């Protein structure tokens, strides 16, 4: 069940205040729509899913310090796309296997873009970044 494309249609970020002290970053992904489509380039039927991704920066007092917004679409090939479309129409849910693949792709691509934009706006990254530390050689 591969993802054959992910396109960002809108990306924006805004720094509202100065980052002082402890802050919280709330990341959220929302699937907005799903429809069955024909993919003539690969001669298959697939799914087109529209998504929104947001990162909201707030201080301890819940004052907004900045935010990011990404809107896009994913093209997904699934052998049983009709099942996904029917479930979406009934309950706004997707089969778990499709849902996990879609959410992981949206998070991965969106967070990469938002980390870059956060750097430009001098906001901390929306996720914890790995940090290299020196190894203590005295004990060895």
Secondary structure, DSSP 8 states (H G I E B T S, - for coil): --EEEEEEEEEEEEE-S---S-EEEEEEEEEEEEEEEEETTTTEEEEEEEEEEEEEEEETT--EEEEEEEEEEEEE--TTHHHHHHHHHHHS---HHHHHHHHHHHHHHHHHHHHHHHHHTT---SS----------TT-
